[in-house]
Amino acid sequence: MVGREGGRSIEQAVTEAGLGELRGRYRPAIAADIVVVVCVAALALLLLTLNDGVGAVIAMGVGVLALAAIAALVTWRKANTWLHLYTGGTLTVDPQGTATSVVTWQDVAHLRYWTRVTNLGTAYVEVPICRLDLTNGEVVDLSKPRYKELPEIVSFVDANISAIKLPLKIEELRKTGAAVFGPITLAADGVRWRDSLVPWHAITRVEAAKTRLKIWTDSRRPAVSQLLSAVPELTVLIHMFGHWQELQQPDPPATSTESQRKTS
């Protein structure tokens, strides 16, 4: 169930969607927004208090002050917009305390998470990204607004969605002989990526770094190097890599699926 209707109370939205038990409430990080508001307001006051200011300067000061007021309002709304995590999904609450967006785990078609690394010349800035592709075509970016506790949020969301997706991927493997994870396909003869096939016996290790998934053989360069932004259900993919031999059995033990559910 995906909902974006305003006017519903939190309790009503939770009950209607069957979200279950509340696990955490998260407010966006607003420190940078506050700094911007203060700087813009200070510039406006400086323009307004110039002794020799002319009409144009005063008008500019009034305009900048209005801009500061708008920025302050936006920051206030952002600070009072909460993300609630439940055992069955997520809920966004606006400053009036009403539910504005409800997403259950069953609404999620794909989960993608990675780290965006930006080079600022003298330093690197790492921004965690987490996106949910919903079954209705919408995309929910849990990184916007940015939460200080985003790693904790992503870990919880990933565990719940992976517990649902793992049995489906195993069933896909049983029926079709392959499990597709975007540009990467796990098949009986190996890992398919682009126009290449990496046989299972040639794979020495699998590495999920901040930005890329790399599959290594004895070569100096990885046989597969794929941006994580294009790889859905990364946790399920890594799990199936680690349990590939038992997944090839006609009747695989139920422990792999059950253990995945328990860890969530």
Secondary structure, 3 states (H helix, E strand, C coil): CEECCCCEEHHHHHHHHCCCCEEEEECECCHHHHHHHHHHHHHHHHHHCCCCCCHHHHHHHHHHHHHHHHHHHHHHHHHCCEEEEECCEEEEECCCCEEEEEEEHHHEEEEEEEEEEEECCCCEEEEEEEEEEECCCCEEECCCCCECCHHHHHHHHHHHHHHHHHHHHHHHHHHHCEEEECCEEEECCEEEECCEEECHHHCCEEEECCCEEEEECCCCCCCEEEEHHHCCCHHHHHHHHHCHHHHCCCCCCCHHHHHHHHHC
